[in-house]
Structure formats: C-alpha cells, structure tokens
Amino acid sequence: MVRSRGSEEVSDLKCISAGFTLVEMLLVLAVLATLAAILIPAVGSVRSHALLAECSSNQRQIGLALKLYANDNKGIYPPSTHSTGPFRRDRSWIFALNQYFTNKIDEIRVCPVDPPERQKQVLDRGATSYVLNDLVFDDPQYHVQHWIPEPSRTLLLFILSEDRPPSLTNDHIHGGEWTNWYAALNDIEPDRHRSGKRSADRTKGSAPYLFADGHVEVIEAADFKSRFDRGENPAEVPF
C-alpha cells in the first residue's frame, strides 16, 4: 500500500513539474505579442505590394493591347467618349481591346485596390477603373501612336478618382483643365495605393501610370504633385 501511494506521489510531482508557472506563461504571451507586432505589419506590407504589382500588370496589359489595336487600325488609338459622345456610350474603350488581352477583361479593367462596392459598380456598369488621357486619345495631333514625340514621357492611363462614379462616359480625364493639383484630383486617384485614409493634401500614397512607350511607372503622389508645383501639367504631351 505504501509503495503504491509513493508511486502516485511521484506521478503527481511529475505532472506539477511539467506545467508552466505564471511567470513562464506571461513570458510566452509577451513573446507572442512581440512576434505579432512584427509579423502583422509585414503581412500587410506584402499584400499591399502584391496589389500594386497586380494593378501595374493590368496597366501593362492595357498598354500592350493599345499597341496591338493601333497596329490593326492604321496606328490610331481607340477614342474615349470625350470625342465620340453618344455614339459609343454602349461600350467603353476598354472593350475595344478585349481581343488583345490574355487575361479575362474583368480581371484587367478593375483596380484591385478599389473598394469592393466600387469594383462591383465597375463590373455592373461596363466601365473601368482606368481612364485615358484625352489630350492624347482625343487630339487629332496625337491620337496616332507614331505621332507622339516623346512616348517614354507621355502619360496614357490613370486611375479614376474615387470621387467620380464608374460609368461608360467617365472613361477619360479632362487634361486641359489640369491647371493645378486639385483640378487633377477631380479626375484621378494619385494616392490609390496607400495605407489608411487619404491625407488632407492627398500626397500620402502612390499610383502606377502607363506611358505611351508601354512602360508602367509607380509614382509617389507627393512627386506627382511636385510637377504641378513647378507649373507643369503632367497630362500634356511633351515635345
């Protein structure tokens, strides 16, 4: 009987020694909290970079499709509804490029960072998150791709401002009205890729831009604004 009781006592002691003390538990929790503080922002940063890469890829595919379309149409780009008015209101320019896309058009015409409800509006209304530079596409002097003097410096595509509802007719900017930074904000979302809410001056964040030579460049909103501060209009065709 004594031997059995001693065996039970040893077993109980082993169970007690195998547990965690309060200090050890607190230490483990502190370590886990530290790891979470490190990893959660890192995961968010990775996701943000992935969405920016996806948005840039959408624009590159649009750029390639524009070149192919122009090659099949005597060098002429598709027009926006700025110049065609009601004659093309049944379909945005993005659909004229559909045959040249390798991915599905619904994967390309929506900016992945647009809020979910806005993405649904883009899809349901036959619209696109991306808007053309009307100073190129609707200008007889530059709407032929080979007539653009400086393709690597000429902006073709922007992200539609969140303040403007997606629609068939909101498929272009009004570059001639870009007399200042805030006029441009009526058309585009230069801080679409950002962390958190918009800043008061809209310089927190960045956006990718398609150029006429086909390359896509991610530009910080603050750097884009600085061009206006220097008296420039980024939408104008440089020469």
Backbone torsions as a table, in degrees:
resi	resn	phi	psi	omega
1	MET	NA	-42.4	-179.5
2	VAL	-65.6	-41.7	-178.5
3	ARG	-62.0	-39.6	179.9
4	SER	-66.1	-42.2	-179.7
5	ARG	-65.0	-38.5	177.6
6	GLY	-62.8	-38.6	178.7
7	SER	-63.4	-39.2	178.6
8	GLU	-66.7	-38.6	-179.9
9	GLU	-64.3	-40.4	178.0
10	VAL	-63.8	-41.9	179.3
11	SER	-62.1	-41.5	179.0
12	ASP	-63.7	-39.4	179.6
13	LEU	-63.5	-38.8	178.7
14	LYS	-63.2	-40.9	179.9
15	CYS	-63.7	-41.6	180.0
16	ILE	-64.8	-43.2	-177.6
17	SER	-69.8	-23.5	-179.5
18	ALA	-79.6	-11.8	-178.9
19	GLY	-82.1	-179.6	179.0
20	PHE	-105.1	141.5	172.0
21	THR	-80.4	166.1	179.0
22	LEU	-60.6	-40.0	179.3
23	VAL	-63.5	-42.7	179.1
24	GLU	-64.5	-40.6	178.4
25	MET	-62.2	-43.4	178.8
26	LEU	-63.9	-37.0	178.1
27	LEU	-64.8	-42.3	178.3
28	VAL	-62.6	-44.6	179.0
29	LEU	-62.1	-38.9	178.8
30	ALA	-64.3	-40.5	178.6
31	VAL	-64.2	-44.9	179.5
32	LEU	-62.9	-39.9	178.7
33	ALA	-64.3	-39.3	178.7
34	THR	-65.2	-43.2	178.9
35	LEU	-63.4	-40.1	179.0
36	ALA	-64.1	-40.3	179.6
37	ALA	-63.7	-29.8	179.5
38	ILE	-82.5	-43.6	-171.0
39	LEU	-80.1	-37.8	-176.0
40	ILE	-61.0	-48.1	175.9
41	PRO	-62.4	-34.6	179.8
42	ALA	-65.1	-42.1	178.1
43	VAL	-63.6	-42.4	177.9
44	GLY	-62.1	-38.7	179.5
45	SER	-66.6	-41.1	178.5
46	VAL	-62.2	-43.1	179.7
47	ARG	-63.9	-42.6	179.9
48	SER	-61.3	-42.9	178.7
49	HIS	-65.3	-35.9	179.5
50	ALA	-66.6	-41.4	178.7
51	LEU	-67.5	-37.4	176.8
52	LEU	-64.8	-41.0	178.0
53	ALA	-64.2	-38.9	179.2
54	GLU	-66.5	-42.0	178.5
55	CYS	-64.2	-42.2	177.5
56	SER	-63.1	-39.5	178.3
57	SER	-63.6	-40.6	176.4
58	ASN	-56.2	-44.9	-177.6
59	GLN	-69.1	-36.6	177.3
60	ARG	-62.9	-41.4	178.9
61	GLN	-65.8	-37.5	175.8
62	ILE	-64.8	-40.7	178.6
63	GLY	-61.0	-43.7	178.2
64	LEU	-65.3	-41.9	179.5
65	ALA	-63.9	-37.3	177.5
66	LEU	-62.4	-41.1	178.4
67	LYS	-63.9	-44.3	-178.9
68	LEU	-66.1	-41.1	177.5
69	TYR	-60.7	-46.8	-179.4
70	ALA	-62.3	-40.9	178.8
71	ASN	-60.1	-32.5	-179.4
72	ASP	-87.3	-4.4	-175.9
73	ASN	-132.3	46.9	176.0
74	LYS	56.9	31.3	177.0
75	GLY	84.7	-1.2	-174.8
76	ILE	-87.7	132.5	175.8
77	TYR	-74.5	157.5	173.0
78	PRO	-67.9	143.4	-179.0
79	PRO	-82.9	159.7	171.4
80	SER	-93.9	175.2	179.1
81	THR	-75.2	-1.6	175.9
82	HIS	-62.0	-41.0	-176.0
83	SER	-102.3	-22.6	-175.9
84	THR	-97.1	-16.7	175.9
85	GLY	55.6	-134.6	-173.0
86	PRO	-68.5	-13.9	-176.2
87	PHE	-69.8	-19.4	179.7
88	ARG	-125.1	19.7	-177.5
89	ARG	-71.2	-10.8	178.4
90	ASP	-80.5	-11.5	-175.6
91	ARG	-160.8	131.2	178.3
92	SER	-72.8	159.5	178.5
93	TRP	-56.1	-28.1	-176.4
94	ILE	-60.0	-31.4	-178.8
95	PHE	-75.7	-22.4	175.5
96	ALA	-66.8	-19.7	-179.1
97	LEU	-95.3	-2.6	-169.0
98	ASN	-53.9	-40.4	-176.4
99	GLN	-66.9	-15.0	-177.0
100	TYR	-97.7	-4.6	-179.2
101	PHE	-84.4	141.1	173.4
102	THR	-87.3	-33.2	175.0
103	ASN	-90.1	166.7	176.9
104	LYS	-65.5	142.0	-175.6
105	ILE	-62.0	-33.0	-179.7
106	ASP	-69.5	-18.3	175.7
107	GLU	-84.3	-19.1	-174.2
108	ILE	-99.7	-34.6	-171.9
109	ARG	-83.3	-1.7	-179.4
110	VAL	-113.8	128.4	173.8
111	CYS	-70.8	126.6	-175.5
112	PRO	-65.9	-14.5	-179.9
113	VAL	-95.1	-8.3	174.6
114	ASP	-57.0	140.4	175.9
115	PRO	-55.5	149.6	-176.0
116	PRO	-51.8	-43.2	-179.3
117	GLU	-64.9	-36.6	178.9
118	ARG	-69.7	-39.8	176.7
119	GLN	-58.4	-41.5	178.7
120	LYS	-63.3	-41.0	178.3
121	GLN	-62.7	-42.4	178.7
122	VAL	-58.5	-46.4	-177.2
123	LEU	-69.7	-44.1	-176.1
124	ASP	-69.7	-28.8	-174.5
125	ARG	-97.3	6.7	-179.5
126	GLY	63.3	33.6	-175.4
127	ALA	-107.9	-162.9	178.1
128	THR	-153.0	151.3	177.2
129	SER	-75.5	-14.3	-174.5
130	TYR	-106.4	139.6	-175.6
131	VAL	-124.2	144.8	-177.8
132	LEU	-80.9	155.6	172.8
133	ASN	-82.8	107.1	-176.8
134	ASP	-66.0	-19.7	178.6
135	LEU	-73.4	-9.1	173.4
136	VAL	-106.9	-57.4	-169.1
137	PHE	-72.5	-23.5	-177.6
138	ASP	-115.2	14.8	178.9
139	ASP	-108.8	119.4	-178.7
140	PRO	-57.4	-19.3	-178.5
141	GLN	-80.2	-24.3	-173.0
142	TYR	-129.7	0.0	-174.6
143	HIS	-75.5	-1.4	170.7
144	VAL	-99.9	125.5	-170.0
145	GLN	-58.7	-32.5	-178.1
146	HIS	-78.9	-6.4	179.7
147	TRP	-91.9	-4.2	-178.9
148	ILE	-78.5	119.3	-173.2
149	PRO	-64.3	-41.9	-175.8
150	GLU	-128.6	78.6	-175.7
151	PRO	-58.3	-36.5	-176.6
152	SER	-72.1	-10.2	-179.8
153	ARG	-116.2	0.8	-175.8
154	THR	-99.9	120.8	-179.6
155	LEU	-80.1	132.1	178.8
156	LEU	-108.1	-33.5	-166.9
157	LEU	-139.7	142.4	-180.0
158	PHE	-134.6	173.1	173.5
159	ILE	-97.0	129.4	-178.1
160	LEU	-60.6	136.4	178.5
161	SER	-58.8	138.8	177.9
162	GLU	-66.1	-17.2	178.5
163	ASP	-80.5	-10.1	177.7
164	ARG	-108.6	128.8	-178.4
165	PRO	-70.2	141.0	175.8
166	PRO	-62.5	134.0	178.3
167	SER	-161.6	170.6	178.9
168	LEU	-63.4	-36.0	-176.8
169	THR	-87.0	-20.3	174.7
170	ASN	-85.9	61.5	-177.0
171	ASP	-115.4	13.5	-177.0
172	HIS	-155.0	163.6	173.5
173	ILE	-91.9	177.1	173.1
174	HIS	-120.6	72.4	-171.8
175	GLY	-57.9	-31.0	179.9
176	GLY	-66.1	-18.0	-179.2
177	GLU	-94.9	1.9	-178.0
178	TRP	-78.9	69.5	179.9
179	THR	-84.1	-14.3	177.9
180	ASN	-158.4	175.2	-176.9
181	TRP	-57.7	-43.8	-174.6
182	TYR	-74.1	-24.5	173.1
183	ALA	-67.7	-39.2	177.5
184	ALA	-64.9	-35.6	-179.4
185	LEU	-65.4	-18.3	174.5
186	ASN	-68.4	-23.4	-176.2
187	ASP	-104.4	-40.5	-167.5
188	ILE	-127.2	169.1	-179.5
189	GLU	-120.0	80.1	-176.2
190	PRO	-70.3	-11.8	178.2
191	ASP	-115.1	28.4	-177.8
192	ARG	-55.7	-42.2	179.3
193	HIS	-93.8	98.7	-176.5
194	ARG	-146.5	168.9	174.8
195	SER	-106.1	116.2	179.9
196	GLY	87.3	-161.6	-175.9
197	LYS	-78.0	167.2	175.4
198	ARG	-60.3	145.0	171.1
199	SER	-83.3	162.8	-176.4
200	ALA	-59.4	-39.4	-178.4
201	ASP	-95.3	3.0	176.7
202	ARG	63.0	30.6	-179.9
203	THR	-106.6	6.3	179.5
204	LYS	-96.0	105.1	-179.1
205	GLY	129.2	-169.7	-177.5
206	SER	-154.3	177.8	177.1
207	ALA	-157.7	148.7	172.8
208	PRO	-85.0	149.0	-179.6
209	TYR	-133.2	137.6	176.6
210	LEU	-92.7	132.8	177.7
211	PHE	-107.0	162.8	-172.8
212	ALA	-66.4	-21.0	176.9
213	ASP	-84.2	-0.3	176.3
214	GLY	100.7	-10.3	-178.9
215	HIS	-83.5	152.4	178.0
216	VAL	-114.8	131.7	-177.8
217	GLU	-124.9	130.0	175.3
218	VAL	-86.5	122.2	-176.2
219	ILE	-120.3	129.3	175.3
220	GLU	-63.6	140.9	-178.8
221	ALA	-58.5	-37.6	179.3
222	ALA	-63.4	-38.8	178.6
223	ASP	-69.9	-36.4	178.1
224	PHE	-65.6	-42.1	178.8
225	LYS	-63.4	-34.0	-178.0
226	SER	-61.3	-26.1	177.3
227	ARG	-66.9	-39.3	175.4
228	PHE	-66.9	-38.7	179.1
229	ASP	-61.0	-27.5	178.2
230	ARG	-87.8	3.2	179.1
231	GLY	87.5	13.8	-179.4
232	GLU	-93.6	159.4	169.6
233	ASN	-119.6	104.8	-175.3
234	PRO	-60.7	-20.3	-178.6
235	ALA	-78.2	-20.3	-178.6
236	GLU	-69.5	148.6	179.2
237	VAL	-78.7	117.2	-179.3
238	PRO	-76.5	151.9	177.9
239	PHE	-151.3	NA	NA
